[in-house]
């Protein structure tokens, strides 16, 4: 069974993957830069802001695809949602590690 029959859908999926990879890398860079200078409440606010921006950019990316390409939109949205979930897990695990290190350093 072929997941996508149109090559244009593959270009968009590659674009979404690159979007998530770039956004996750950027958010990790920002959190690493701010983790030593911010208190935990500011770090949480920054993390939530990054998540909200990510959701809006993701929805905008999907809307552009749906209105311009209109090829296999259901499968595209499904695969995009899976990628979103995968990168959300990566972001959450990273922030959890940052929080654990901050708490460990505060106890010392």
Helices and strands as residue ranges (DSSP letters): H 7-34, H 40-68, H 73-107
